[in-house]
Structures are given as structure tokens and as C-alpha cells.
């Protein structure tokens, strides 16, 4: 088929096949833009709104503390080798796939698959489960950050000295630690029990941590109020959709970069900075033999890029059809170069700087803005996916705003379990299992299979060419077809082989029931059930009007495969009435 005929087919496909459900806005079609018609689906006011929103989702808290820790843990500069392999072989291709998919269909993270490849609609449900669980616990970090910020407005930082009610006899300040005569005369056994004021402030004041997850303890009201405050801020950042989000990111996405630059300049000018950087980045190539290094690199890429959550698809769905989203890809790739790290190591560092109170205030403001960016991008993705699923119900009047408020309230109430005295154990359980790298790798694999092998990589390239005016480099297509699935499967398998049960501070071992709960959270996304009757299956079509009927399922909009299914005495198919594990387990549970 000639190239011009291909593009004409795509226009017909976008116009007819991507026809919206009743009450659903189809998005801006190319012909609407050419004629200057007002779009039926709201769009980004400018390209910069979209870029900054995505940048805010990228440069989150994980890049502030998790990447430096992983780099140090896994061989310094040697860690950058698997990191960049996963970046160019997995992270960037999947990111562009999701943005292009949202832009092409003008749909959120669930309904986009129903338009492009209906049998894989379960990918969208898996993503929404992951992002819903992520939104519950990720914002707790912001509550901690807000609490620290409020504690900074004192004459002296409360974690700098051992003279507070929460400190124990084992608390030792840095000035004492540096006294060599004290160390030489001290009993070695007693030295092993010493703690720093920063650690005691974190565990005994902020967390008031209990002995284990079995002892939940009372609610920490200071943290509960901080959690409420950050949820209220998040609500008002997204309640008007991309109109409000696109304006908020001009501050929340740029100020943290300025602060990071300031901290970088200050850090490299400190005494011993050169030795510290050399120690941090000096490559230990022998660490590359350890599969755990590659697992950490892969999971860090997928987590930090906020992919496989439906968020990037939802943000892309607000792009104009002809927007060149691949330019955003090359701008954003330059940006991505133990939860307690941000609340132990960094606060301790600012106490060693001149004007520590000022630096602490600036640091925790930066931390809050970084986290808020990621949080409201992910909540926006969650809301868009669900609203697009039930548009006739949730798009009328102020129902969308009310729905956002309901989601925020429910998430807040569930998050209260993490601001109790045993809340840190619950938080780690969610962090380790609910939105783990294993879940994200699982979803990424099936996204590539659905687009590259079922819908067709060349067909999707035709769609991209119709949107941006040219075909991207072949590296992207080969990544979807081969490189990314292989990396995902390899990392997924090794993650299971190298699996270790969760512990807290390497000493506390979680009970079996909590480990089982953690795996249930992980499997909730990988095996999300979708019970539905025939009326909920718009892509299941009857082919013969007999008592024993045949039905076929459209794997994609371009290809149909006949699949005979047993029918009930009433003439309805039996199979769709059973609760099916939705794809990515390749079931026939369609939306």
C-alpha cells in the first residue's frame, strides 16, 4: 500500500474506529484543529505545560535519595552501565509508547487499550491498581517532609542536639564522636549501642516507632494533620484538570531544579568534596556480575519515569493530535540521570553547613515540591483513567471535582494507617510490594507485546507518522518488539530468584501474614479480576443466531479472530460471566 493511502486509512481509523462511547468526548481530531473548532476534550494550553508536567512526574523523590543510594551500593560509576542500558532499552521507549498511545486515542490509561487493542484492556486495570496503591503511600513521605519543614522554624534544629525529651542515654552528638580520646577510653561494647540525634529524632519523635507491625499503636496526630494538608494541596492542584495542573507546574517543577543546582554548588565547594565524589562514583566493575545490580537499575528506571501507571498515557491524551511528543522525549531524557535517607542523611548534612536553619527550610521546601509534582501527576492519571471509563456519569457539571474529592478522602483515610506508631512498617510493606519494580516490569512487558506484536509496531509507527509528520528512529520499534520485553522478562525472573523477605533496618523480620498481605497487594495488579456480563463487552460480537452461538473477540481494531465460546441455555456466552483475570494474563476479560 502506498504511503499516502496508509495515512488516509489512519485518518479514517481515527475518525471512525476511535469513535467515543455515548457521552464521551473523542478528543481533538486533526480536521477539527485545521478548521479551528474548539476541542471537545480539554488540551494543554501550551507545549511547555505538558513538558513541565511530565518533568515533574520524572524528577520525583526517588531521584533525590534512591538513585544516589543505589549508585553507591552497586559499584559507583559501574552502576551507570546497566542504568543507561535500561534507560535507552526500556525506560524511554515505554515512556514514548504511553504518551503516543494517549495522544493517538485521546483516552486515559484504561480506555486507550479498549480503542487500540481490546483484549489487552486489563493492562489499563493493572496500571490503575498500581497507581491507586502508590498514591496512598507516596504522599505519606510528603507528610513527613511537611512535619520536618515546620520543625525548622526554631532557634536550633531539633535534630542537631541530644538535649530533648525523646533522646536516650545512647544519643551522641557529632562533637563527641570526633573526640578521639573519648573513643580510645570507651568500652567497645557500649559504642555499638550509640545513636545520633538525627536518628533518634526520626524514629522516636517523628515516627514514635513501635516494636513491629503487630503493634500498630495510636495515631500520630501531627503527622495526620500534615497528611491532610498535603492532600488538600494536591486536590487544589488538579481539581480543574490540566488547566490548573498546567499552571501549578511552572513553580513546582522549576524551583526544585534551582534548589538542586544551589545544593550542588554548595556541596562541591565544601572541604573534601573531590574525595567524596571520587569515592562515590569510582567504578567497581566486579559488581556488574551481581544480578541484583541489574535488577536495581531496571526497577529504578521504571519507577523514576512514572511509566506503567497510566499517568503518562493520561497526560499524553491532553496533547493536540499533531503535537510532536518525541521532542519532549529528548528533552526529558536529560533530567533522569531506603525512605529514611532523606530524613536522616540529608538533615544531618544541613546541620554541618553555615546557617543550617535556612538550608533546612530550603531543602524541605524542595522536597515537598518534588513530591507534590509526582503526586498530582499520578493522581491526575488515576482520575483521568476513571473519568474516561465512565464519562457520561462523571463529566456532568461538577461531578468530576466531587469525584476527585472522594478519591482524595478515601486515599487519605487509608493513608492514616501509615501515620500511626506502627505506620512505618505498613509504609514499607506498600513500598516493597504494592508498586514494586516487579509489578511495573510485568505491565511494561505486556504493553510492548500488545502494541508491537498484536496491534503491530509498523501500524503504530504509521499512527505516529500521521501525528508528528515523520517516522521515529527504528531503535524505538526494535525496543518495543525485542529489547524491552527481553530486559523486562530477564529482570522480572531474576527479581523472583533473588527475592528476599522484607525486613526493617535489617533486624526486624515481618511476620508471615504481613508478607502474604504484601504479595496480595502485588498480585492485585498482575491478576486484577474483571467480572462482567455480555452487556459489558462491547467488543464481543455474535456471528451466528443459533442456540449454540459463536462469538469472536477483536484482538485489535485491524484484525479479528474467531473464537467459539460455549453458551448458556439463555443464549448468552458463559465464559464472560466468570470473574476473569484480566490481561496482562492474556485472558478474555474485556472492558
N, C-alpha and C positions, 0 to 999 in steps of 0.2 A: 504494500500500500504506500502510495506517495506520502511525503511528509505533510503536505497541505491537507490531504484527506484525513490523515491521523488527527491533526489539530482540530479539524471540523467535527470529527467523531467525539473528541473530548469536549467540545463546546456543547454538542447535543447531550453527551453524558452528564455534564454539569447542569444542564438546563432541565433535562427530563428525569434521568435516573436519580439524581440527588434532590428529588422533589421532597419538600418537607411534609411532615405529618400535619394533620389539621391543627391549626393554632400555632404552628412552629414557623419561625422566621427563617428563610433559607439562606440568609446572608447576602452579601453584595455580589451580584454576578457581573462579569466583565461588561456586558451590554448596558447594565444599569449605570456603571461608572462612566462609560463613554457618553451616555445621554445626560449625565449629571443628576440622575434621580437620587433621592435620599435613600440610604441603605435601610433595609428592614431590620438588620441586626446592627447594634452599635459597633463602631470601629474605633481604633486608636486615633486620637486627634492628630498625632504626628508619628513619624517613624521613631523618633527619639523616645517617646513614651514607651513603645514596645521594647526597644533596646535596653532602657534603664530598668524596666520591669523584669526582664529576663536576667539582666546583670544582678539585680537584687536577689533573685532566686539562686543564682550561681554562687555569689560570694557571700555565703552564709557563715554561721558559727563553725561549721565543720572545717572550713578552710582556715579559720583563725587558730583553732587548737588541735584538730585531729590530724591535719596534714603535717605540721611540724613534728608532732609526736611520732607519727608513722615513719617519717623520713629519718628521724633519729634512731628509732627502734630497728629499722630494716636496712641498715647499712649506709646511712647518709646519702651521698650523691648517687650510690648504686641503685637506690630505690627509684630514682628518676627514670631509669631504663624501663622497668615494667610499667611505671606510671604513664609514660608517653606512648608506650605500645597500646595500652588500654585506652588512652585518650584519643588517639587517631584511629584505632581499630574498633573501638566500641562507643566511647562517650559522644564524640562529635557526630558520627553517623546516626546514632539513635536519636540524638537531640534534633538533628535536621529532619529526620523522618517524622518525628512527632509534630514539629512546627509545621512542616509542609502538609502533613495529613490534616491538621486542624484548619490550615488556610484553604486547602482544596475543598474540604467538605463544609466549612463554616459550621462545624459542630464541636461539641465538647468531647471529653475523653471517653465517653461510653458510646454515644450515638454516632460518632465518626466511624466506628467499626461496623455498625449496622448499615451505613451507607456504602462502605467500601468493600467489606468482606464479612457478611453477616454471621457466618459460623464462628468467627473469632470475636464476637461481641463480648464474650467472657473476659477478654483481655481488659476491656474497659471496667468491668466489675471488679476484677482483681486490683486494678490501679486505684479505684475509688476506696476499696477496703484498706489498702496500704496507706493512702494519703489521709484517710479519716483517722486511723490509729496514730499516724505520725503527728497530725495536728493536735491530738490530745496531749502528747507528752513533750513535743518540741517546745511548746510555749512555756512550759514549766521552767526551762532554762532562762527565759526572759524574766520570769517572776524572780528567780534568784538574782539576776543581774540588776533588776529594779531595786531589790532589797539592799544589795551592795551599794548601789548609787545613793540611796537615801542615807546609808550609814556613813557615807563620805563627808557629809556636811557636819563635821565635828572638828574640834580643835586638833585632835590627833586621830589618825586612822585606828579604828578599834582592833584591827588585827596586827598592829605593829608591836604591841607590848603584852606582857604576861601579867597584867595587873587588874584583870576583870573577873567578875563573878563566875564566868564559865571556865576559866582557866584552872588547870590542875597543878599539882606539885611537880609534875614531869615537864611542864612547859619551860622551854629555854629560849631566850632571845638570841638573835644573831651576835650581839656584842659579847655574850657569854660563850657562845660556840667558838668565837675567834680567839678566846683566851687560852693559849696553848698550855700554860701552867696548870689551869684547871683540868684540862683533859688528861694531862700526864699523871695527875694525882688522883684522878677519879677512879671509881670501881667500874670495870668494863661492863659488868652485868647491868649496872644501873644505867649505863649510857644507852643501852638498846631500847629502853622504855621512854626515852626523851622524845618530846614532840615540839613542834614550832607553834608560835601563837597564831599563825595563819591557818594551820591545820585545825587547831582547836576552835578557832572562830567558825570555821566552815562546818565541822562535824558537831560541835557542842552548842553553838549558838544558832547558826542558820538552820541546820538540819535537826539538831537535838536527836541524833540518830539512835534508834532503838537497837536491840540485840539481834534482830532478824526480821524477816518478812512475816513470820508468825505473830509478831508483836507490832501491830500497826500503830498503836498509840493514839494520842489525841491530835487534833488538827492544829497546825501552826498558823494562828490567825493572821500574823504579819504576812506570811507567805500567801495565805488565801486571799488577802486583800490585794497584794501585789499581782497575783494571778488574775483577779477580777479586773484590775486596772489595765493590764496589757490586753486582755480580751476586749475590753471596751475600746481601746485604741485601735485594735485590729478591726473591729466592727466598723468604726467610722472611716477606716482607710478603704474599705471595699464596698460599703453599703450602696453606693451609687454605681457600682460596676467599674468598667475601665475608665469612665470619666473621672472618678475620684482617685482610683489607683494610679492612673497615668500622671496625675499632678503630684501625688504624695512622693513618688519615687524620685522626683527631681532633688529632693532633700535627703531622703532616707538612703538613696543609692550612691550619692556623691560625697556626703560628709564622711562616711566611714573610710572612703579611699583617701581623703585628705588626712584623716587621723592616722591611718596606716603608714602613709608617707612620713608624717611627722615622727611617729614612733620609730620608724626605720632609721631616719636620720639621727634621731637621738640615740638609738641603740648602737649604731656603728661608730659613734663618737665617744662611747664610754671606754674606759681603760680595759684592755684585754679583749676588745671586740674582735680583732683579727684572729686571735687564737680560738675564740669561741666559734666563729663562723667556720674556721678550718676543721675544728673538731666535729662540728655539726654536719658538714657537707662532705668530709673526706670519704671517698667511696670505699666500701668494704665489699668487693665483688664476690667474695665467698658466700655472702648472704643470699645471692641470687639462686643458689642451689636449693634453698628452702622454699617449698610451695607456699608457705604462709606469707612470704613477701609478695608473691604474685596475687594471692587472694586479697591481701590488704590493698594492693594497688587497684585491682578491679573494683572492689566494693567502694573504695574511696571515690573513684571516678563516677560511678553510677549514683552514689549518694550525693556528692557535691554538685552534680549537674542537674539535680532535681528532675531526672528523667524516670520514666516508668511510673509516674504518679498521676498522669493525666493533666498535670499543670501546664506543661509546655504545649500540649495539644490545645488546651483551652485558650491560652494566651495567643497562639497562632490563629485560632478561629476568629479572632477580632481583627486580624490583618485584612487589608483590602486584597482582592483576588490577585491583582497584578503586582503585589509588593515583592521586592527581591529579598526574600528572607535569607538567602545564602550569604549575603553581605554581612548580616548580623552574625552568622556563624564564625566568620573570620575575625570579626571584632571581639567577640566574646571568648574565643579560644585563648586570647592573651590574658584573660582575667583569672584563669584557673591554673595557675601554675601550682580516752578516759575523761568524762564530763568534768571531773574535778580540776582539770588543768587550768581552765580559765578562771577558776575561783580559788586556786592555791598558788600556782606558779606565777601568774601574771600579777595578782595583788601583792605578792611578796616582792616582785620586781619593782613595782612603783614605790614601795616603801624605801627602796635603796636609791631613789632619784631625788634631786632637789625639788622642792615644792611637791611632796608626794600627794597631798590632798588634791591639788589641781590636776595632776596627771591621772589620779584615780578617777576623778569625776569625768574627765575626757575619755578615759578608757572605757568606762562602763556605759557612757552615752553611746560610744561607738558600738559596743557590744549589743546594746538594745536595738540600735538602728539596723545592724546587720541581721539580727534575729527577726525583727519585725518585717524586714523586706522578704525574707524567706517565708515567714509565717503567712503573711497576707497573700503572697503569690500562690502558696499551696492551698489556702482556704478558698481563694478565687477559683482555682482549678476544680476544687471539690464542688463548690456552689454551681459553677457553670455546667459541669457534667450532670449534676442532678436536675438543674432547671431545664436543660435541653432534653432531659429524659421525660419530663412532664411539663412541657411548655404551656399547654392550654390551661393547666392548673396554677402554675407558679409565675406566669408573666403578666397576669392581670393586676392593674392597679399597683398597690404597694405590697403585693404578696411576696415578691422577691425579697424585699427588705425584711419583711416579717420572717420569711424562711431563713434568711441569713442570721437573724437574731436567735431563732430557735436552735439552729446548728451551733451557734456560739455558746448558748446557755447549756445545751446538752454536753458539749465538749468541756466546758468549764466544770460542770458538776462531776464528770468522770475524772477530770484532772485533779480534783480535790484529793483523790486517793494518793497523789504523789506529793502533797504538801502536808502530810501527816508525819509523825516521828519515824514511821517505817516507810515513808514515801520514796526514799532514795532506792530502796530495794525494788519497789514497783516500777519506778522510772527506769532502772537498769534492765528490768525484765522486758519492758516495752522496747527499749533501745536495742537490746540484743536479739530479739526475736521478731517483733511486730513489723518493723520496717528495716529488716536486716538486708545485707547485700545479697543473701541467698534469694530472697523474695524478688528483689529488683532484677537480678540476673535471670531468674525464671521468666519474668514478664518480658524482659528485653529480647530473650531468645524467641519467644512466640510472636512478638511484634515483627521481628525480621522475617520469620517464616511466613507470616500472614501477608506481608507486603511484597517480599521478594519472590516467594515461591508459589503462593496461592493467587494473589492478585497479579503478580508479575512485576519484576523490577523494571523491565523496559516500559511496561504500561505506566508505572508510576513516574518514570523519567519523562514520558510523554506529558503527563499531567504537570510536572514541574516546569518543563519547557513552555507549556502553554501559560503558566503563571509568570515566570521570570524572563522568558524570551530566549533562553538557551539551555542546553543540557549540561548539568554539572559534570565535573571530572568523574571518570569511571571508577575512581577509588571509592566513592560513596556507594555505588551499586555493588561492587565486589565485597565491600564490607557488609552490606545487608545480606548478600547471598551466602557468603562463606566466612569471612574473617570474624565478624561479630558473633554469629552463632557458635563458632568453634571456641572463641575466647569465653563466651558465657557458659557453655557446657563444661569446658575444662575447669573454669573457676568454680562452678557450681559443684562438680564432682569432688574436687579437692577440698572444698569447704565442708562437705559432708564427711569426707575421710579424716580430715584434721579437726573435726568438731570436738570441742571441749565444753563440758557443762559450765554454766555461768557461775562466777564467784564474785564476791565484793572485796576489793582490796587484797585479793589473792589468798585470803584467810577464811572468810565466811562462805560456806557452801550452801547453795539454795536447796531447800527440800524437794523431794521428788514431785510433789503435787504442783509446785510452782514451775518446775521445768516442764511438766506436762501442759500447764497453762500457757507457758511461753510458746511451745510448739503448736498449740491450738491457735494462738494468735498468728503465727507464721503461716499455718496451713489455711487459715481463713481466707487469705488472698489467693493461695495457689489452688485451693479447691473450694471456690465460692459457689454455693448452691443457688440454683435459679429455678424454683418451681413455677411452672406456668402451664396454662391450658392452651388449646389451639388458638383462642382469640388473642393471645399474647404473642403469637408467632406470625407476624406479617410476611415473613419470608418463607413460610411453609405453604406450599401450593398443592391443591388437589389436581390430579391428572386424569382420573377415571371415575365416573359416577357409579361405581359398583359397591356392593356390600363390603367386599374386601378391597379396600382402596389403596392406591399407590400415592405416595407423596414424594416430592423432591425438595431438596434443600439447596438453595443457591449458595455455593461456597464463595463466589464473588459476583459482582454485577456483570462480569463479562462471560462467566462460564456457569453452566448449570449441570448438576449431576443427579441422575435418577437414583432414588433410594427408596425401595419398598419398605413400608412400615406396617406392622400389624395394626388392625383397627379393632375398636371395641364394638359390641353389638349395636351401639348407638351410632356407629359410623365414624366416630372420632378416633384419631390416632392415639394409641395407648402410650407410646414412648414419651411424647412430650408432657404427659401428665405426671411423670415421675420427677422428683427433685433431682436434677442433673448437675453433676459437677461441670461448671461452665468452663470453656476454654480459658486459659491455656491448657486444659487437659483434653482438648480436641473432642469435646462432647458435642451433642446436637442441641444443647440448651441454648436456644436463641432468645434474644430480647423480644 
